[in-house]
């Protein structure tokens, strides 16, 4: 049972690190434009701490 939860946590971690946009220092208007689909680029934070524009 522990292995199931461990695997699920790893999958969730990968999901958050790869697909969820970084919203720190992003205005609400920029976030809304991104979610609606206007080409506003948000930064993603990787495990190394380096910010990469997407």
C-alpha positions as CSV (number, residue, x, y, z in Angstrom):
1,X,0.0,0.0,0.0
2,X,2.9,2.4,0.8
3,X,4.3,1.8,-2.7
4,X,1.1,3.0,-4.3
5,X,1.1,6.2,-2.3
6,X,4.8,6.8,-3.0
7,X,4.3,6.3,-6.8
8,X,1.3,8.7,-6.8
9,X,3.2,11.3,-4.9
10,X,6.1,11.1,-7.5
11,X,3.6,11.4,-10.4
12,X,2.0,14.4,-8.7
13,X,5.4,16.0,-8.2
14,X,6.3,15.5,-11.9
15,X,2.9,17.0,-12.9
16,X,3.4,20.1,-10.8
17,X,7.0,20.7,-11.8
18,X,6.3,20.3,-15.5
19,X,2.8,21.5,-16.2
20,X,1.9,24.0,-13.6
21,X,3.0,27.6,-14.3
22,X,4.9,29.6,-11.8
23,X,2.7,32.5,-10.6
24,X,5.0,34.3,-8.3
25,X,5.4,38.0,-9.3
26,X,2.8,37.6,-12.0
27,X,-0.1,40.0,-12.0
28,X,-3.7,38.8,-12.1
29,X,-4.2,40.2,-15.5
30,X,-1.2,38.3,-16.9
31,X,-2.5,35.1,-15.3
32,X,-5.9,35.6,-16.8
33,X,-4.4,36.2,-20.2
34,X,-2.4,33.0,-19.9
35,X,-5.3,30.9,-18.8
36,X,-7.6,32.3,-21.6
37,X,-4.9,31.6,-24.1
38,X,-3.3,34.9,-25.0
39,X,0.4,34.3,-25.5
40,X,1.6,35.6,-22.2
41,X,4.7,33.5,-21.1
42,X,4.9,32.5,-17.5
43,X,8.0,31.2,-15.8
44,X,8.5,27.7,-14.6
45,X,10.6,26.8,-11.6
46,X,12.7,23.7,-12.0
47,X,14.3,21.6,-9.3
48,X,17.6,23.4,-9.9
49,X,16.0,26.7,-9.0
50,X,16.8,28.2,-12.3
51,X,13.9,30.0,-14.0
52,X,13.2,29.2,-17.6
53,X,10.8,31.1,-19.9
54,X,8.4,28.8,-21.6
